[in-house]
Amino acid sequence: MQNVPYGYEMKDGKLVVKLEEAKVVKLTYTLSGFGLNEQDITHLLDQHVPKETNEGYNLDDHLHDIYLSAYKLKLFNAIGEVEEAFESVHASLPVEQQIEFRKKTDEIMNAIQKIVK
């Protein structure tokens, strides 16, 4: 038995595209273009796409949920980066400025969290 890449099947000695799996491959590249990393893409695919597609599965029916989850994940990643930046600045400030800075950044993060929910 030959190793056949995901998205293909062997028929009459030739590689033939498996339509639904090929769509998953294209989706993977699209999600990568959104800036998601391999771990994030794997999480989304595990969450929304069966390991082996079959006649009863249509990726197009799930794209809305996948893209919505992708944007939400990207937003949460961005929020994490902002929090890390705030912490870095906070640590570099003189002690007397840290309390006021923390108060202001907490207000910003609370406002962002309300928008996300």
C-alpha positions in Angstrom: 0.0 0.0 0.0 1.4 3.4 -1.0 1.4 6.5 1.1 -1.3 8.7 -0.4 -1.3 12.4 0.7 -4.3 13.7 2.5 -6.7 15.1 0.0 -6.1 12.4 -2.6 -6.9 8.7 -3.2 -5.4 6.2 -5.5 -7.6 5.0 -8.3 -6.4 2.9 -11.2 -2.8 3.6 -10.2 -3.3 7.4 -10.3 -3.7 10.0 -7.6 -7.2 11.4 -7.7 -8.4 14.5 -5.7 -10.8 13.7 -2.8 -12.9 16.9 -3.0 -13.8 17.3 0.7 -10.3 16.6 1.9 -8.8 18.9 -0.7 -11.1 21.6 0.7 -9.6 21.0 4.2 -6.1 21.4 2.7 -7.1 24.7 1.1 -8.7 25.8 4.4 -5.5 25.0 6.3 -3.6 27.4 4.0 -6.3 30.0 4.3 -6.1 29.9 8.1 -2.4 30.1 8.0 -2.8 33.3 5.9 -4.9 34.7 8.7 -1.8 34.4 10.9 -2.8 31.4 12.9 0.0 29.0 13.8 0.0 25.2 13.3 -1.2 24.5 16.8 -4.2 26.9 16.4 -5.1 25.4 13.0 -4.9 21.9 14.4 -7.2 22.9 17.2 -9.8 24.3 14.8 -9.6 21.3 12.5 -10.0 18.9 15.4 -12.9 20.9 16.6 -14.8 21.2 13.3 -13.6 18.6 10.8 -13.8 14.8 11.1 -10.5 12.9 10.8 -11.8 11.1 7.7 -14.3 12.9 5.5 -17.1 10.9 3.9 -20.0 11.5 1.6 -22.2 12.8 4.5 -19.7 15.6 5.4 -19.7 18.9 3.6 -17.0 21.3 4.7 -18.9 24.2 3.1 -21.7 23.7 5.7 -19.2 24.4 8.5 -17.1 27.2 7.1 -19.0 29.9 8.9 -18.3 28.3 12.3 -14.7 27.6 11.4 -14.0 31.1 10.3 -15.8 32.5 13.3 -13.7 30.3 15.6 -10.6 31.3 13.8 -11.2 35.0 14.2 -12.1 34.5 17.8 -8.9 32.5 18.4 -6.9 35.2 16.7 -8.5 37.9 18.8 -7.8 36.0 22.0 -4.1 35.5 20.9 -3.9 39.3 20.3 -5.4 40.0 23.7 -2.7 37.8 25.2 0.0 39.7 23.4 -1.4 43.0 24.7 -1.5 41.7 28.2 2.1 40.6 27.9 3.1 44.0 26.6 1.3 45.7 29.6 3.1 43.4 32.0 6.5 44.2 30.5 5.9 47.9 30.7 4.5 47.6 34.2 7.6 45.8 35.4 9.9 48.5 33.9 8.1 51.4 35.6 9.1 53.0 38.9 7.1 51.6 41.8 5.2 54.8 42.4 3.9 54.7 38.8 3.0 51.0 38.7 -0.3 51.3 40.6 -1.7 54.0 38.3 -0.5 52.1 35.2 -2.1 48.9 36.4 -5.4 50.7 37.1 -5.4 52.2 33.5 -4.4 48.9 31.8 -7.0 47.0 33.8 -9.7 49.5 32.6 -8.6 48.9 29.0 -8.5 45.1 29.3 -12.0 45.1 31.0 -13.4 47.1 28.1 -11.8 44.7 25.6 -13.2 41.7 27.4 -16.7 43.2 27.3 -16.4 43.6 23.5 -15.2 40.0 23.0 -18.0 38.5 25.1 
